Amino acid sequence: MPEPLKLESVGWRVVTPENIDEVWAELGASGKNVVLFALTDDGYKTLSLNFGQIRNFILTQNEMLIKYKLYYEPEIKEEVKE
């Protein structure tokens, strides 16, 4: 089986009309190029649903790999059960 992914953490900031100036100033003070990617609440919901579908697809593929492995390599049945 493939090794699990080791993903880097991502820092999310919620930007609203009330805090946009503060967030923009903090980002500018960091000395890095400032780029904002924005989503509406509906867009964020869609993004979340899409990641849910991706997760389910990966889990399904993983389950299929296990079943193929058990079928074609019956001697590993005990390893998979553990």
PyMOL Python script that loads the backbone (N, CA, C, O; Angstrom):
from pymol import cmd

cmd.read_pdbstr("""\
ATOM      1  N   MET A   1       0.849  -1.184   0.000  1.00  0.00           N
ATOM      2  CA  MET A   1       0.000   0.000   0.000  1.00  0.00           C
ATOM      3  C   MET A   1       0.892   1.242   0.000  1.00  0.00           C
ATOM      4  O   MET A   1       1.967   1.240   0.599  1.00  0.00           O
ATOM      5  N   PRO A   2       0.448   2.282  -0.662  1.00  0.00           N
ATOM      6  CA  PRO A   2       1.249   3.515  -0.663  1.00  0.00           C
ATOM      7  C   PRO A   2       1.299   4.150   0.716  1.00  0.00           C
ATOM      8  O   PRO A   2       0.402   3.976   1.541  1.00  0.00           O
ATOM      9  N   GLU A   3       2.375   4.890   0.939  1.00  0.00           N
ATOM     10  CA  GLU A   3       2.507   5.608   2.208  1.00  0.00           C
ATOM     11  C   GLU A   3       1.466   6.723   2.265  1.00  0.00           C
ATOM     12  O   GLU A   3       1.135   7.312   1.236  1.00  0.00           O
ATOM     13  N   PRO A   4       0.948   7.019   3.458  1.00  0.00           N
ATOM     14  CA  PRO A   4       0.003   8.145   3.572  1.00  0.00           C
ATOM     15  C   PRO A   4       0.704   9.454   3.215  1.00  0.00           C
ATOM     16  O   PRO A   4       1.909   9.609   3.411  1.00  0.00           O
ATOM     17  N   LEU A   5      -0.075  10.378   2.694  1.00  0.00           N
ATOM     18  CA  LEU A   5       0.474  11.689   2.357  1.00  0.00           C
ATOM     19  C   LEU A   5       0.842  12.448   3.616  1.00  0.00           C
ATOM     20  O   LEU A   5       0.161  12.352   4.637  1.00  0.00           O
ATOM     21  N   LYS A   6       1.914  13.196   3.532  1.00  0.00           N
ATOM     22  CA  LYS A   6       2.306  14.081   4.631  1.00  0.00           C
ATOM     23  C   LYS A   6       2.159  15.503   4.110  1.00  0.00           C
ATOM     24  O   LYS A   6       3.086  16.062   3.523  1.00  0.00           O
ATOM     25  N   LEU A   7       0.996  16.073   4.331  1.00  0.00           N
ATOM     26  CA  LEU A   7       0.679  17.382   3.787  1.00  0.00           C
ATOM     27  C   LEU A   7       1.127  18.498   4.714  1.00  0.00           C
ATOM     28  O   LEU A   7       1.153  18.343   5.935  1.00  0.00           O
ATOM     29  N   GLU A   8       1.475  19.614   4.115  1.00  0.00           N
ATOM     30  CA  GLU A   8       1.836  20.802   4.868  1.00  0.00           C
ATOM     31  C   GLU A   8       0.554  21.491   5.337  1.00  0.00           C
ATOM     32  O   GLU A   8      -0.479  21.416   4.672  1.00  0.00           O
ATOM     33  N   SER A   9       0.631  22.154   6.476  1.00  0.00           N
ATOM     34  CA  SER A   9      -0.546  22.869   6.954  1.00  0.00           C
ATOM     35  C   SER A   9      -0.683  24.189   6.201  1.00  0.00           C
ATOM     36  O   SER A   9       0.305  24.783   5.770  1.00  0.00           O
ATOM     37  N   VAL A  10      -1.903  24.622   6.057  1.00  0.00           N
ATOM     38  CA  VAL A  10      -2.218  25.859   5.356  1.00  0.00           C
ATOM     39  C   VAL A  10      -2.879  26.800   6.349  1.00  0.00           C
ATOM     40  O   VAL A  10      -3.761  26.398   7.108  1.00  0.00           O
ATOM     41  N   GLY A  11      -2.446  28.052   6.338  1.00  0.00           N
ATOM     42  CA  GLY A  11      -3.059  29.043   7.223  1.00  0.00           C
ATOM     43  C   GLY A  11      -4.216  29.729   6.526  1.00  0.00           C
ATOM     44  O   GLY A  11      -4.032  30.360   5.485  1.00  0.00           O
ATOM     45  N   TRP A  12      -5.391  29.613   7.084  1.00  0.00           N
ATOM     46  CA  TRP A  12      -6.579  30.242   6.533  1.00  0.00           C
ATOM     47  C   TRP A  12      -6.903  31.490   7.332  1.00  0.00           C
ATOM     48  O   TRP A  12      -6.790  31.495   8.558  1.00  0.00           O
ATOM     49  N   ARG A  13      -7.296  32.521   6.660  1.00  0.00           N
ATOM     50  CA  ARG A  13      -7.782  33.739   7.303  1.00  0.00           C
ATOM     51  C   ARG A  13      -9.171  34.019   6.763  1.00  0.00           C
ATOM     52  O   ARG A  13      -9.379  33.987   5.550  1.00  0.00           O
ATOM     53  N   VAL A  14     -10.107  34.287   7.626  1.00  0.00           N
ATOM     54  CA  VAL A  14     -11.442  34.685   7.210  1.00  0.00           C
ATOM     55  C   VAL A  14     -11.424  36.208   7.103  1.00  0.00           C
ATOM     56  O   VAL A  14     -11.182  36.911   8.084  1.00  0.00           O
ATOM     57  N   VAL A  15     -11.683  36.699   5.902  1.00  0.00           N
ATOM     58  CA  VAL A  15     -11.651  38.132   5.647  1.00  0.00           C
ATOM     59  C   VAL A  15     -13.081  38.614   5.448  1.00  0.00           C
ATOM     60  O   VAL A  15     -13.824  38.089   4.619  1.00  0.00           O
ATOM     61  N   THR A  16     -13.440  39.605   6.212  1.00  0.00           N
ATOM     62  CA  THR A  16     -14.778  40.189   6.132  1.00  0.00           C
ATOM     63  C   THR A  16     -14.644  41.681   5.852  1.00  0.00           C
ATOM     64  O   THR A  16     -13.547  42.230   5.959  1.00  0.00           O
ATOM     65  N   PRO A  17     -15.730  42.338   5.500  1.00  0.00           N
ATOM     66  CA  PRO A  17     -15.648  43.792   5.318  1.00  0.00           C
ATOM     67  C   PRO A  17     -15.146  44.504   6.576  1.00  0.00           C
ATOM     68  O   PRO A  17     -14.532  45.567   6.491  1.00  0.00           O
ATOM     69  N   GLU A  18     -15.410  43.918   7.728  1.00  0.00           N
ATOM     70  CA  GLU A  18     -15.004  44.545   8.984  1.00  0.00           C
ATOM     71  C   GLU A  18     -13.507  44.431   9.260  1.00  0.00           C
ATOM     72  O   GLU A  18     -12.948  45.294   9.937  1.00  0.00           O
ATOM     73  N   ASN A  19     -12.841  43.387   8.752  1.00  0.00           N
ATOM     74  CA  ASN A  19     -11.419  43.207   9.081  1.00  0.00           C
ATOM     75  C   ASN A  19     -10.488  43.270   7.875  1.00  0.00           C
ATOM     76  O   ASN A  19      -9.294  43.005   8.013  1.00  0.00           O
ATOM     77  N   ILE A  20     -10.999  43.609   6.708  1.00  0.00           N
ATOM     78  CA  ILE A  20     -10.183  43.585   5.498  1.00  0.00           C
ATOM     79  C   ILE A  20      -8.964  44.495   5.604  1.00  0.00           C
ATOM     80  O   ILE A  20      -7.875  44.107   5.182  1.00  0.00           O
ATOM     81  N   ASP A  21      -9.121  45.702   6.161  1.00  0.00           N
ATOM     82  CA  ASP A  21      -7.977  46.627   6.257  1.00  0.00           C
ATOM     83  C   ASP A  21      -6.898  46.074   7.181  1.00  0.00           C
ATOM     84  O   ASP A  21      -5.708  46.165   6.879  1.00  0.00           O
ATOM     85  N   GLU A  22      -7.313  45.506   8.296  1.00  0.00           N
ATOM     86  CA  GLU A  22      -6.361  44.924   9.252  1.00  0.00           C
ATOM     87  C   GLU A  22      -5.615  43.742   8.631  1.00  0.00           C
ATOM     88  O   GLU A  22      -4.392  43.644   8.741  1.00  0.00           O
ATOM     89  N   VAL A  23      -6.351  42.858   7.987  1.00  0.00           N
ATOM     90  CA  VAL A  23      -5.731  41.678   7.357  1.00  0.00           C
ATOM     91  C   VAL A  23      -4.784  42.108   6.247  1.00  0.00           C
ATOM     92  O   VAL A  23      -3.678  41.580   6.132  1.00  0.00           O
ATOM     93  N   TRP A  24      -5.210  43.058   5.434  1.00  0.00           N
ATOM     94  CA  TRP A  24      -4.375  43.536   4.326  1.00  0.00           C
ATOM     95  C   TRP A  24      -3.077  44.138   4.855  1.00  0.00           C
ATOM     96  O   TRP A  24      -2.006  43.900   4.297  1.00  0.00           O
ATOM     97  N   ALA A  25      -3.172  44.923   5.939  1.00  0.00           N
ATOM     98  CA  ALA A  25      -1.982  45.536   6.537  1.00  0.00           C
ATOM     99  C   ALA A  25      -1.041  44.463   7.094  1.00  0.00           C
ATOM    100  O   ALA A  25       0.171  44.552   6.901  1.00  0.00           O
ATOM    101  N   GLU A  26      -1.577  43.460   7.776  1.00  0.00           N
ATOM    102  CA  GLU A  26      -0.748  42.376   8.324  1.00  0.00           C
ATOM    103  C   GLU A  26      -0.038  41.623   7.206  1.00  0.00           C
ATOM    104  O   GLU A  26       1.151  41.320   7.304  1.00  0.00           O
ATOM    105  N   LEU A  27      -0.776  41.326   6.151  1.00  0.00           N
ATOM    106  CA  LEU A  27      -0.166  40.592   5.036  1.00  0.00           C
ATOM    107  C   LEU A  27       0.912  41.439   4.363  1.00  0.00           C
ATOM    108  O   LEU A  27       1.969  40.922   4.003  1.00  0.00           O
ATOM    109  N   GLY A  28       0.658  42.716   4.194  1.00  0.00           N
ATOM    110  CA  GLY A  28       1.640  43.600   3.582  1.00  0.00           C
ATOM    111  C   GLY A  28       2.882  43.751   4.435  1.00  0.00           C
ATOM    112  O   GLY A  28       3.985  43.863   3.901  1.00  0.00           O
ATOM    113  N   ALA A  29       2.727  43.755   5.749  1.00  0.00           N
ATOM    114  CA  ALA A  29       3.856  43.906   6.663  1.00  0.00           C
ATOM    115  C   ALA A  29       4.742  42.663   6.701  1.00  0.00           C
ATOM    116  O   ALA A  29       5.879  42.724   7.167  1.00  0.00           O
ATOM    117  N   SER A  30       4.228  41.550   6.218  1.00  0.00           N
ATOM    118  CA  SER A  30       5.010  40.313   6.247  1.00  0.00           C
ATOM    119  C   SER A  30       6.162  40.335   5.251  1.00  0.00           C
ATOM    120  O   SER A  30       7.068  39.506   5.331  1.00  0.00           O
ATOM    121  N   GLY A  31       6.131  41.281   4.310  1.00  0.00           N
ATOM    122  CA  GLY A  31       7.189  41.369   3.315  1.00  0.00           C
ATOM    123  C   GLY A  31       7.029  40.391   2.163  1.00  0.00           C
ATOM    124  O   GLY A  31       7.879  40.343   1.274  1.00  0.00           O
ATOM    125  N   LYS A  32       5.971  39.622   2.162  1.00  0.00           N
ATOM    126  CA  LYS A  32       5.713  38.667   1.088  1.00  0.00           C
ATOM    127  C   LYS A  32       4.747  39.287   0.084  1.00  0.00           C
ATOM    128  O   LYS A  32       4.046  40.250   0.394  1.00  0.00           O
ATOM    129  N   ASN A  33       4.718  38.734  -1.102  1.00  0.00           N
ATOM    130  CA  ASN A  33       3.736  39.175  -2.080  1.00  0.00           C
ATOM    131  C   ASN A  33       2.350  38.839  -1.556  1.00  0.00           C
ATOM    132  O   ASN A  33       2.113  37.732  -1.072  1.00  0.00           O
ATOM    133  N   VAL A  34       1.448  39.782  -1.651  1.00  0.00           N
ATOM    134  CA  VAL A  34       0.099  39.587  -1.117  1.00  0.00           C
ATOM    135  C   VAL A  34      -0.837  39.170  -2.241  1.00  0.00           C
ATOM    136  O   VAL A  34      -0.973  39.861  -3.251  1.00  0.00           O
ATOM    137  N   VAL A  35      -1.474  38.031  -2.044  1.00  0.00           N
ATOM    138  CA  VAL A  35      -2.467  37.523  -2.976  1.00  0.00           C
ATOM    139  C   VAL A  35      -3.617  36.984  -2.152  1.00  0.00           C
ATOM    140  O   VAL A  35      -3.411  36.220  -1.209  1.00  0.00           O
ATOM    141  N   LEU A  36      -4.802  37.372  -2.502  1.00  0.00           N
ATOM    142  CA  LEU A  36      -5.974  36.859  -1.794  1.00  0.00           C
ATOM    143  C   LEU A  36      -6.819  36.037  -2.761  1.00  0.00           C
ATOM    144  O   LEU A  36      -7.077  36.452  -3.891  1.00  0.00           O
ATOM    145  N   PHE A  37      -7.236  34.881  -2.304  1.00  0.00           N
ATOM    146  CA  PHE A  37      -8.186  34.061  -3.036  1.00  0.00           C
ATOM    147  C   PHE A  37      -9.478  34.131  -2.247  1.00  0.00           C
ATOM    148  O   PHE A  37      -9.481  33.892  -1.039  1.00  0.00           O
ATOM    149  N   ALA A  38     -10.553  34.449  -2.900  1.00  0.00           N
ATOM    150  CA  ALA A  38     -11.800  34.664  -2.176  1.00  0.00           C
ATOM    151  C   ALA A  38     -12.873  33.671  -2.616  1.00  0.00           C
ATOM    152  O   ALA A  38     -12.938  33.260  -3.774  1.00  0.00           O
ATOM    153  N   LEU A  39     -13.699  33.309  -1.664  1.00  0.00           N
ATOM    154  CA  LEU A  39     -14.860  32.466  -1.915  1.00  0.00           C
ATOM    155  C   LEU A  39     -16.059  33.084  -1.217  1.00  0.00           C
ATOM    156  O   LEU A  39     -15.932  33.709  -0.164  1.00  0.00           O
ATOM    157  N   THR A  40     -17.200  32.902  -1.806  1.00  0.00           N
ATOM    158  CA  THR A  40     -18.422  33.244  -1.097  1.00  0.00           C
ATOM    159  C   THR A  40     -18.741  32.090  -0.160  1.00  0.00           C
ATOM    160  O   THR A  40     -18.077  31.055  -0.209  1.00  0.00           O
ATOM    161  N   ASP A  41     -19.735  32.249   0.682  1.00  0.00           N
ATOM    162  CA  ASP A  41     -20.114  31.136   1.552  1.00  0.00           C
ATOM    163  C   ASP A  41     -20.590  29.945   0.726  1.00  0.00           C
ATOM    164  O   ASP A  41     -20.344  28.797   1.095  1.00  0.00           O
ATOM    165  N   ASP A  42     -21.273  30.214  -0.396  1.00  0.00           N
ATOM    166  CA  ASP A  42     -21.692  29.116  -1.272  1.00  0.00           C
ATOM    167  C   ASP A  42     -20.487  28.454  -1.941  1.00  0.00           C
ATOM    168  O   ASP A  42     -20.459  27.235  -2.107  1.00  0.00           O
ATOM    169  N   GLY A  43     -19.497  29.257  -2.324  1.00  0.00           N
ATOM    170  CA  GLY A  43     -18.286  28.709  -2.926  1.00  0.00           C
ATOM    171  C   GLY A  43     -17.520  27.826  -1.956  1.00  0.00           C
ATOM    172  O   GLY A  43     -16.997  26.778  -2.335  1.00  0.00           O
ATOM    173  N   TYR A  44     -17.456  28.263  -0.682  1.00  0.00           N
ATOM    174  CA  TYR A  44     -16.771  27.457   0.331  1.00  0.00           C
ATOM    175  C   TYR A  44     -17.517  26.145   0.558  1.00  0.00           C
ATOM    176  O   TYR A  44     -16.899  25.096   0.739  1.00  0.00           O
ATOM    177  N   LYS A  45     -18.843  26.209   0.548  1.00  0.00           N
ATOM    178  CA  LYS A  45     -19.650  24.994   0.707  1.00  0.00           C
ATOM    179  C   LYS A  45     -19.365  24.030  -0.449  1.00  0.00           C
ATOM    180  O   LYS A  45     -19.205  22.828  -0.236  1.00  0.00           O
ATOM    181  N   THR A  46     -19.303  24.561  -1.666  1.00  0.00           N
ATOM    182  CA  THR A  46     -19.005  23.723  -2.834  1.00  0.00           C
ATOM    183  C   THR A  46     -17.621  23.108  -2.724  1.00  0.00           C
ATOM    184  O   THR A  46     -17.441  21.925  -3.012  1.00  0.00           O
ATOM    185  N   LEU A  47     -16.635  23.909  -2.306  1.00  0.00           N
ATOM    186  CA  LEU A  47     -15.276  23.398  -2.113  1.00  0.00           C
ATOM    187  C   LEU A  47     -15.269  22.257  -1.099  1.00  0.00           C
ATOM    188  O   LEU A  47     -14.617  21.234  -1.310  1.00  0.00           O
ATOM    189  N   SER A  48     -15.985  22.437  -0.015  1.00  0.00           N
ATOM    190  CA  SER A  48     -16.063  21.416   1.028  1.00  0.00           C
ATOM    191  C   SER A  48     -16.726  20.138   0.496  1.00  0.00           C
ATOM    192  O   SER A  48     -16.255  19.035   0.772  1.00  0.00           O
ATOM    193  N   LEU A  49     -17.795  20.284  -0.250  1.00  0.00           N
ATOM    194  CA  LEU A  49     -18.470  19.116  -0.830  1.00  0.00           C
ATOM    195  C   LEU A  49     -17.560  18.404  -1.826  1.00  0.00           C
ATOM    196  O   LEU A  49     -17.532  17.175  -1.872  1.00  0.00           O
ATOM    197  N   ASN A  50     -16.817  19.169  -2.620  1.00  0.00           N
ATOM    198  CA  ASN A  50     -15.887  18.559  -3.577  1.00  0.00           C
ATOM    199  C   ASN A  50     -14.810  17.747  -2.865  1.00  0.00           C
ATOM    200  O   ASN A  50     -14.482  16.639  -3.288  1.00  0.00           O
ATOM    201  N   PHE A  51     -14.258  18.305  -1.777  1.00  0.00           N
ATOM    202  CA  PHE A  51     -13.242  17.556  -1.025  1.00  0.00           C
ATOM    203  C   PHE A  51     -13.847  16.298  -0.398  1.00  0.00           C
ATOM    204  O   PHE A  51     -13.170  15.277  -0.277  1.00  0.00           O
ATOM    205  N   GLY A  52     -15.101  16.369  -0.007  1.00  0.00           N
ATOM    206  CA  GLY A  52     -15.781  15.181   0.508  1.00  0.00           C
ATOM    207  C   GLY A  52     -15.882  14.105  -0.556  1.00  0.00           C
ATOM    208  O   GLY A  52     -15.677  12.925  -0.273  1.00  0.00           O
ATOM    209  N   GLN A  53     -16.198  14.511  -1.786  1.00  0.00           N
ATOM    210  CA  GLN A  53     -16.274  13.547  -2.881  1.00  0.00           C
ATOM    211  C   GLN A  53     -14.906  12.946  -3.186  1.00  0.00           C
ATOM    212  O   GLN A  53     -14.787  11.746  -3.432  1.00  0.00           O
ATOM    213  N   ILE A  54     -13.882  13.785  -3.167  1.00  0.00           N
ATOM    214  CA  ILE A  54     -12.517  13.287  -3.396  1.00  0.00           C
ATOM    215  C   ILE A  54     -12.137  12.283  -2.317  1.00  0.00           C
ATOM    216  O   ILE A  54     -11.573  11.230  -2.611  1.00  0.00           O
ATOM    217  N   ARG A  55     -12.447  12.611  -1.069  1.00  0.00           N
ATOM    218  CA  ARG A  55     -12.138  11.706   0.048  1.00  0.00           C
ATOM    219  C   ARG A  55     -12.846  10.366  -0.135  1.00  0.00           C
ATOM    220  O   ARG A  55     -12.231   9.313   0.036  1.00  0.00           O
ATOM    221  N   ASN A  56     -14.133  10.396  -0.480  1.00  0.00           N
ATOM    222  CA  ASN A  56     -14.877   9.156  -0.688  1.00  0.00           C
ATOM    223  C   ASN A  56     -14.302   8.348  -1.843  1.00  0.00           C
ATOM    224  O   ASN A  56     -14.237   7.121  -1.769  1.00  0.00           O
ATOM    225  N   PHE A  57     -13.884   9.027  -2.911  1.00  0.00           N
ATOM    226  CA  PHE A  57     -13.287   8.340  -4.052  1.00  0.00           C
ATOM    227  C   PHE A  57     -11.996   7.640  -3.637  1.00  0.00           C
ATOM    228  O   PHE A  57     -11.765   6.487  -4.002  1.00  0.00           O
ATOM    229  N   ILE A  58     -11.167   8.330  -2.883  1.00  0.00           N
ATOM    230  CA  ILE A  58      -9.904   7.739  -2.425  1.00  0.00           C
ATOM    231  C   ILE A  58     -10.165   6.548  -1.514  1.00  0.00           C
ATOM    232  O   ILE A  58      -9.502   5.519  -1.637  1.00  0.00           O
ATOM    233  N   LEU A  59     -11.119   6.676  -0.606  1.00  0.00           N
ATOM    234  CA  LEU A  59     -11.447   5.551   0.277  1.00  0.00           C
ATOM    235  C   LEU A  59     -11.949   4.351  -0.513  1.00  0.00           C
ATOM    236  O   LEU A  59     -11.606   3.211  -0.201  1.00  0.00           O
ATOM    237  N   THR A  60     -12.766   4.606  -1.542  1.00  0.00           N
ATOM    238  CA  THR A  60     -13.274   3.527  -2.389  1.00  0.00           C
ATOM    239  C   THR A  60     -12.132   2.851  -3.144  1.00  0.00           C
ATOM    240  O   THR A  60     -12.074   1.623  -3.218  1.00  0.00           O
ATOM    241  N   GLN A  61     -11.222   3.655  -3.704  1.00  0.00           N
ATOM    242  CA  GLN A  61     -10.077   3.098  -4.425  1.00  0.00           C
ATOM    243  C   GLN A  61      -9.191   2.281  -3.492  1.00  0.00           C
ATOM    244  O   GLN A  61      -8.699   1.217  -3.867  1.00  0.00           O
ATOM    245  N   ASN A  62      -8.990   2.778  -2.287  1.00  0.00           N
ATOM    246  CA  ASN A  62      -8.184   2.057  -1.301  1.00  0.00           C
ATOM    247  C   ASN A  62      -8.815   0.700  -0.984  1.00  0.00           C
ATOM    248  O   ASN A  62      -8.120  -0.312  -0.895  1.00  0.00           O
ATOM    249  N   GLU A  63     -10.119   0.693  -0.817  1.00  0.00           N
ATOM    250  CA  GLU A  63     -10.824  -0.560  -0.519  1.00  0.00           C
ATOM    251  C   GLU A  63     -10.695  -1.536  -1.688  1.00  0.00           C
ATOM    252  O   GLU A  63     -10.534  -2.739  -1.480  1.00  0.00           O
ATOM    253  N   MET A  64     -10.765  -1.019  -2.917  1.00  0.00           N
ATOM    254  CA  MET A  64     -10.605  -1.884  -4.090  1.00  0.00           C
ATOM    255  C   MET A  64      -9.199  -2.472  -4.146  1.00  0.00           C
ATOM    256  O   MET A  64      -9.029  -3.649  -4.463  1.00  0.00           O
ATOM    257  N   LEU A  65      -8.193  -1.658  -3.839  1.00  0.00           N
ATOM    258  CA  LEU A  65      -6.818  -2.161  -3.834  1.00  0.00           C
ATOM    259  C   LEU A  65      -6.652  -3.291  -2.822  1.00  0.00           C
ATOM    260  O   LEU A  65      -6.000  -4.295  -3.106  1.00  0.00           O
ATOM    261  N   ILE A  66      -7.232  -3.125  -1.666  1.00  0.00           N
ATOM    262  CA  ILE A  66      -7.148  -4.174  -0.640  1.00  0.00           C
ATOM    263  C   ILE A  66      -7.801  -5.443  -1.137  1.00  0.00           C
ATOM    264  O   ILE A  66      -7.246  -6.528  -0.969  1.00  0.00           O
ATOM    265  N   LYS A  67      -8.978  -5.330  -1.749  1.00  0.00           N
ATOM    266  CA  LYS A  67      -9.682  -6.521  -2.248  1.00  0.00           C
ATOM    267  C   LYS A  67      -8.895  -7.218  -3.358  1.00  0.00           C
ATOM    268  O   LYS A  67      -8.809  -8.446  -3.381  1.00  0.00           O
ATOM    269  N   TYR A  68      -8.319  -6.436  -4.279  1.00  0.00           N
ATOM    270  CA  TYR A  68      -7.488  -7.034  -5.324  1.00  0.00           C
ATOM    271  C   TYR A  68      -6.289  -7.740  -4.713  1.00  0.00           C
ATOM    272  O   TYR A  68      -5.944  -8.854  -5.107  1.00  0.00           O
ATOM    273  N   LYS A  69      -5.664  -7.092  -3.761  1.00  0.00           N
ATOM    274  CA  LYS A  69      -4.484  -7.668  -3.117  1.00  0.00           C
ATOM    275  C   LYS A  69      -4.849  -8.987  -2.419  1.00  0.00           C
ATOM    276  O   LYS A  69      -4.108  -9.965  -2.513  1.00  0.00           O
ATOM    277  N   LEU A  70      -5.970  -9.008  -1.732  1.00  0.00           N
ATOM    278  CA  LEU A  70      -6.406 -10.230  -1.054  1.00  0.00           C
ATOM    279  C   LEU A  70      -6.721 -11.342  -2.057  1.00  0.00           C
ATOM    280  O   LEU A  70      -6.466 -12.518  -1.795  1.00  0.00           O
ATOM    281  N   TYR A  71      -7.274 -10.958  -3.201  1.00  0.00           N
ATOM    282  CA  TYR A  71      -7.621 -11.957  -4.212  1.00  0.00           C
ATOM    283  C   TYR A  71      -6.373 -12.528  -4.888  1.00  0.00           C
ATOM    284  O   TYR A  71      -6.242 -13.741  -5.048  1.00  0.00           O
ATOM    285  N   TYR A  72      -5.454 -11.632  -5.284  1.00  0.00           N
ATOM    286  CA  TYR A  72      -4.290 -12.068  -6.046  1.00  0.00           C
ATOM    287  C   TYR A  72      -3.117 -12.494  -5.182  1.00  0.00           C
ATOM    288  O   TYR A  72      -2.207 -13.171  -5.660  1.00  0.00           O
ATOM    289  N   GLU A  73      -3.127 -12.110  -3.934  1.00  0.00           N
ATOM    290  CA  GLU A  73      -2.043 -12.479  -3.018  1.00  0.00           C
ATOM    291  C   GLU A  73      -2.653 -13.011  -1.726  1.00  0.00           C
ATOM    292  O   GLU A  73      -2.559 -12.358  -0.687  1.00  0.00           O
ATOM    293  N   PRO A  74      -3.274 -14.180  -1.775  1.00  0.00           N
ATOM    294  CA  PRO A  74      -3.997 -14.691  -0.605  1.00  0.00           C
ATOM    295  C   PRO A  74      -3.121 -14.896   0.630  1.00  0.00           C
ATOM    296  O   PRO A  74      -3.628 -14.936   1.751  1.00  0.00           O
ATOM    297  N   GLU A  75      -1.808 -15.026   0.431  1.00  0.00           N
ATOM    298  CA  GLU A  75      -0.935 -15.242   1.587  1.00  0.00           C
ATOM    299  C   GLU A  75      -0.838 -14.006   2.478  1.00  0.00           C
ATOM    300  O   GLU A  75      -0.346 -14.105   3.602  1.00  0.00           O
ATOM    301  N   ILE A  76      -1.291 -12.857   2.011  1.00  0.00           N
ATOM    302  CA  ILE A  76      -1.204 -11.650   2.843  1.00  0.00           C
ATOM    303  C   ILE A  76      -2.494 -11.372   3.600  1.00  0.00           C
ATOM    304  O   ILE A  76      -2.603 -10.339   4.261  1.00  0.00           O
ATOM    305  N   LYS A  77      -3.464 -12.260   3.521  1.00  0.00           N
ATOM    306  CA  LYS A  77      -4.742 -12.034   4.195  1.00  0.00           C
ATOM    307  C   LYS A  77      -4.560 -11.730   5.677  1.00  0.00           C
ATOM    308  O   LYS A  77      -5.243 -10.867   6.228  1.00  0.00           O
ATOM    309  N   GLU A  78      -3.659 -12.424   6.303  1.00  0.00           N
ATOM    310  CA  GLU A  78      -3.446 -12.206   7.739  1.00  0.00           C
ATOM    311  C   GLU A  78      -2.858 -10.828   8.005  1.00  0.00           C
ATOM    312  O   GLU A  78      -3.202 -10.200   9.007  1.00  0.00           O
ATOM    313  N   GLU A  79      -1.973 -10.338   7.126  1.00  0.00           N
ATOM    314  CA  GLU A  79      -1.374  -9.016   7.310  1.00  0.00           C
ATOM    315  C   GLU A  79      -2.419  -7.911   7.210  1.00  0.00           C
ATOM    316  O   GLU A  79      -2.401  -6.957   7.988  1.00  0.00           O
ATOM    317  N   VAL A  80      -3.331  -8.046   6.247  1.00  0.00           N
ATOM    318  CA  VAL A  80      -4.346  -7.018   6.039  1.00  0.00           C
ATOM    319  C   VAL A  80      -5.340  -6.991   7.185  1.00  0.00           C
ATOM    320  O   VAL A  80      -5.836  -5.923   7.542  1.00  0.00           O
ATOM    321  N   LYS A  81      -5.638  -8.127   7.760  1.00  0.00           N
ATOM    322  CA  LYS A  81      -6.585  -8.193   8.868  1.00  0.00           C
ATOM    323  C   LYS A  81      -6.061  -7.479  10.101  1.00  0.00           C
ATOM    324  O   LYS A  81      -6.845  -6.988  10.913  1.00  0.00           O
ATOM    325  N   GLU A  82      -4.748  -7.416  10.252  1.00  0.00           N
ATOM    326  CA  GLU A  82      -4.159  -6.788  11.417  1.00  0.00           C
ATOM    327  C   GLU A  82      -4.291  -5.351  11.312  1.00  0.00           C
ATOM    328  O   GLU A  82      -3.853  -4.624  12.203  1.00  0.00           O
TER     329      GLU A  82
END
""", "prot")
cmd.dss("prot")
cmd.show_as("cartoon", "prot")
cmd.util.cbc("prot")
cmd.orient("prot")
